[in-house]
Amino acid sequence: MTMPHYLKIEALRMLRNKRYVIFVVAFPLAFYLLYANLYGDQTDQATGTPAAVILMVSMGAYGALAASIMSTAVPWAQERQSGWLRQLQITPLPGWMIIVTKLLAALVLVLPALLLVVLAAVLTQHVSLSVGQWAALIPAMWAGTIPFAALGLAIGSLARPDTAQPVAMISMFGLALLGGLWFPVDMLPETMRTIAHALPSYDYASIGWEIVAGHTPSGSSVAGILGWAVVLGGLAIFAYRRATVRA
């Protein structure tokens, strides 16, 4: 089995998954359309950014975050239980390539959730950004999901399939809620605001919010998402090695 063939199998399998389509593609799109129709004509007083644009980043970030976790955690746990991991170990694919392929497949599956929200924003709310902003926003939000894909792999390596699903969903909704993707962080109690600022989901969305406001992403947001990528990537590698030994 070659790496491109394995990547194709992973992507096609998830695109047929109803859980992926509902929670990752349909929910963010529906939430955006609902919130944009309710609040889209408002403007953020601090930055002057239209609410429809901020919501586009928030719901796009939620969809991308959900896609990266849901496309790795449960499938990986199921593969461990079914013996697919053992089959992969006897193929010519080295262990690092299996992990990289999983991450690449997650990145591929992020795009539908992210781009559909962007398309809805452009078509229904007439969101318009400069070429430079679009060129910075889409790649940043795409690549920024790597820490969440790594988290999904760690969950899938450490938990059984029946446990991995609720853990993945709690992680997905918790990161979205506390990270300010559903509600502005300023609305949260002080303790929860402090927690929010430490989460990768907040750093991830902040990069997008800053780009659409016409600002260069802050060093703290970029450093935060990179730091979480290293930490969660290391956890994913450790968890995979542990799962491999058990397999």
CORUR-V486636 format. One line per field, one symbol per residue. ss: DSSP state (h for helix, s for strand, l for the rest). phi: phi as a letter, one per 20 degrees, with the letter a starting at -180 (. if undefined). psi: psi as a letter, one per 20 degrees, with the letter a starting at -180 (. if undefined). Layout:
ss->???
phi->???
psi->???
//
This chain:
ss->llhhhhhhhhhhhhhllhhhhhhhhhhhhhhhhhhhhhhlllsllllllshhhhhhhhhhhhhhhhhhhhllhhhhhhhhhhlhhhhhhlllllhhhhhhhhhhhhhhhhhhhhhhhhhhhhhhllllllhhhhhhhhhhhhhllhhhhhhhhhhhhhllhhhhhhhhhhhhhhhhhhllllllhhhllhhhhhhhhllhhhhhhhhhhhhhllllllhhhhhhhhhhhhhhhhhhhhhhhhhhhhl
phi->.efgfffffffffffeeffffffddffgfffffffffecfeecfffdmegfffffgffffffffffffffedffgfffffffnffffffeefffgfffffffffffffffggffffffffffeedlfccfgffffeffffffffegffffffffffeedfgfefffffffffffffffeneecggfeeggfffffgfeefffffffgfffffendfgffffffffffffffffffffffffffffff
psi->prghggggggghghhiohgggghhggghgggghghhhgjhirpphhijpqhhgghggghgggggggghghigfghghhhghijhghhhhjriprghhggggggggghgihgggghhggghgghhjkpprrghgghhgghghghiighhghgghgghhhqqghhhghgghggghghgghjjhhqphiiqrgghggggiiqhhggghhgghhgiijqppqhhgghghgghggghghgggghghghggh.
//
